[in-house]
């Protein structure tokens, strides 16, 4: 797998690149946000990157800003790797579209596991999908809401509603079992693949964002003290 490492400290980058190479990764090192964005531009014969490891303390622009720009260029998974451990930074990073957030210092084994985890969740034709081509999957139809799982598109009354990766994952999880109450812990485990307690606040932010973007505040019901469920609209 090709991996883009965005890190301005050459010593840190060299050490991590060596570890990643030993585990079969083809690492490209970018020392700035501008270099990273240039590397992600389409074109050329090289295989696309499977994952981006993004440091936040870059010399030319803030890593949060870079993440937002990456999301406009590509759906490549982004893992923020940073010393910023406060909850607000974590939530901000995830809301910008990061797929995971790892705080320095970290265990190398855990970082490798997280890289593989986000790649498995985003690679087309995942073995978990079975033998059926992705394009044959039927969309989920919930009244005026249509959810196309293979293309990750959501339509409300025929109009496309752009969602972030996590917003889509959250909606798809609830929509596959309408009426069933999902516990908060279960949602966090399924969508964020973590038991990190700070993710609870991020879940609330994503629920609020979905209600707003879909313009259907009653679609996702809060079950006080338990979690959430999707209430299928009529029609």
C-alpha positions in Angstrom: 0.0 0.0 0.0 1.2 3.5 -0.8 1.1 5.8 2.2 1.6 9.6 2.4 3.4 10.7 5.5 3.0 14.4 6.2 5.6 15.4 8.8 7.9 18.3 9.0 10.4 16.7 11.4 12.8 14.8 9.3 14.1 12.6 12.2 10.6 11.6 13.2 9.7 11.0 9.5 12.8 8.9 8.9 12.2 6.7 11.9 8.5 6.1 11.2 9.1 5.6 7.5 11.6 2.8 8.3 9.1 1.1 10.5 6.3 1.4 7.9 8.6 0.1 5.1 9.4 -3.0 7.2 5.7 -3.6 7.3 5.3 -3.4 3.5 4.3 0.2 3.0 5.6 2.3 0.2 6.0 5.7 2.0 6.1 9.1 0.4 7.2 11.9 2.7 5.8 15.4 2.5 7.3 18.1 4.7 4.6 20.7 4.4 0.9 21.0 3.6 1.6 22.3 0.1 3.8 19.3 -0.6 1.1 16.9 0.7 -1.6 18.5 -1.4 0.6 18.4 -4.5 1.3 14.7 -3.9 -2.5 14.0 -3.8 -3.3 15.7 -7.0 -4.7 13.3 -9.6 -2.5 12.3 -12.6 0.5 10.2 -13.3 0.9 6.4 -13.4 1.5 5.9 -9.7 -1.1 3.9 -7.6 -3.2 6.1 -5.4 -2.4 6.5 -1.7 -4.2 4.1 0.6 -3.8 6.3 3.7 -2.5 9.7 4.7 -0.8 10.2 8.0 -1.1 13.9 8.8 0.8 15.8 11.4 -0.9 19.0 12.5 2.1 21.2 13.3 3.2 22.0 9.7 5.5 24.9 8.8 3.3 26.5 6.1 -0.3 25.9 7.3 -2.2 24.3 10.1 -2.9 20.6 9.7 -6.6 21.1 10.2 -6.6 23.4 7.2 -4.7 20.8 5.2 -7.2 18.1 6.2 -10.1 20.2 4.9 -8.3 20.7 1.6 -7.5 17.0 1.3 -11.2 16.2 1.7 -11.9 18.5 -1.3 -9.4 16.6 -3.4 -9.9 12.9 -2.5 -11.7 10.4 -0.3 -8.3 8.9 0.8 -8.5 8.0 4.5 -6.7 10.5 6.8 -5.3 9.7 10.2 -4.2 12.7 12.2 -1.0 12.0 14.2 -0.3 14.8 16.6 0.7 15.8 20.1 -2.5 17.8 20.5 -4.4 15.6 22.9 -7.3 17.9 24.0 -10.8 16.7 23.3 -11.7 19.9 21.3 -8.8 19.2 18.8 -9.9 15.6 18.4 -13.5 16.6 17.8 -12.5 19.3 15.4 -10.3 16.9 13.4 -12.9 14.2 13.1 -15.5 16.8 12.1 -13.2 18.0 9.3 -13.3 14.5 7.9 -10.3 12.7 9.5 -10.9 9.0 9.8 -8.9 8.6 13.0 -6.9 10.6 15.5 -3.7 9.3 17.1 -1.9 11.2 19.9 1.9 11.3 20.2 3.6 9.4 21.7 1.9 6.4 20.4 2.5 2.7 20.3 3.8 1.7 16.8 1.7 -1.5 16.8 -1.5 0.4 17.5 -0.7 2.9 14.7 -0.2 0.1 12.3 -3.5 -1.5 13.4 -5.3 1.8 12.9 -3.8 2.2 9.4 -5.0 -1.2 8.4 -8.4 -0.6 10.0 -9.2 2.6 8.1 -7.9 1.1 4.9 -10.2 -2.0 5.2 -13.2 0.3 5.8 -12.6 2.3 2.7 -11.1 0.0 0.1 -13.6 -0.9 -2.8 -14.6 -4.5 -3.0 -14.0 -5.3 0.6 -14.2 -9.1 1.1 -16.8 -8.5 3.7 -19.1 -7.5 0.8 -19.2 -11.1 -0.4 -19.1 -12.2 -4.0 -21.6 -9.7 -5.3 -20.2 -6.7 -7.2 -20.7 -3.5 -5.2 -22.8 -2.0 -8.0 -25.5 -4.6 -7.5 -26.3 -3.7 -3.9 -29.8 -2.3 -3.6 -30.2 1.2 -2.2 -31.9 1.6 1.2 -35.2 3.4 0.7 -36.7 5.2 3.7 -39.6 7.3 2.4 -38.0 10.2 0.6 -34.5 9.2 1.7 -32.5 6.9 -0.6 -29.1 5.7 0.6 -26.8 4.2 -2.0 -24.2 2.1 -0.1 -21.8 1.3 -3.0 -21.5 4.9 -4.1 -22.0 6.4 -0.6 -24.6 8.8 -2.0 -27.7 10.1 -0.1 -30.7 11.5 -1.9 -33.6 13.2 -0.3 -36.6 13.6 -2.6 -34.2 13.1 -5.5 -31.7 15.8 -4.4 -28.1 14.8 -3.5 -27.1 15.6 0.1 -23.3 15.8 0.5 -22.2 14.1 3.7 -18.8 13.5 5.4 -17.5 10.0 5.6 -18.5 9.6 9.2 -21.9 11.2 8.7 -22.6 8.6 5.9 -21.3 5.7 8.0 -23.5 6.8 10.9 -26.7 7.2 8.8 -26.1 3.9 7.0 -25.7 2.0 10.3 -29.0 3.3 11.6 -30.8 3.0 8.3 -30.0 -0.7 7.9 -32.2 -1.5 10.9 -34.8 1.2 11.1 -36.7 1.3 14.4 -34.0 -0.5 16.3 -32.3 1.4 19.1 -28.5 1.5 18.8 -26.7 2.1 22.0 -24.2 5.0 22.0 -21.3 2.6 22.8 -22.4 0.3 19.8 -22.5 3.3 17.4 -19.1 4.6 18.5 -17.6 1.1 18.2 -19.1 0.5 14.7 -18.5 3.9 13.2 -15.4 5.2 14.9 -13.9 1.8 15.8 -12.9 2.9 19.2 -14.2 2.9 22.8 -12.6 6.4 23.4 -15.0 8.2 25.8 -14.5 11.6 24.2 -16.1 10.3 21.0 -19.5 10.6 22.7 -19.5 14.3 22.1 -18.5 13.8 18.5 -21.4 11.5 18.1 -23.8 14.2 19.2 -22.3 16.6 16.8 -22.7 14.2 13.9 -26.3 13.4 14.8 -27.1 17.1 14.9 -25.3 17.7 11.5 -27.3 14.8 9.9 -30.6 16.2 11.1 -29.7 19.6 9.7 -28.3 18.5 6.4 -31.2 16.1 5.7 -33.7 18.7 6.9 -35.5 15.9 8.7 -34.9 16.5 12.4 -37.4 13.7 13.3 -35.6 11.1 11.2 -33.1 10.2 14.0 -34.7 9.9 17.4 -32.8 10.2 20.6 -33.6 7.5 23.1 -32.7 9.2 26.4 -30.0 7.3 28.4 -29.6 4.7 25.7 -28.8 5.9 22.2 -30.5 6.6 18.9 -32.8 5.0 16.4 -33.9 5.9 12.9 -37.6 6.4 12.4 -38.6 5.6 8.9 -40.7 8.4 7.4 -43.9 7.6 5.6 -44.2 8.0 1.9 
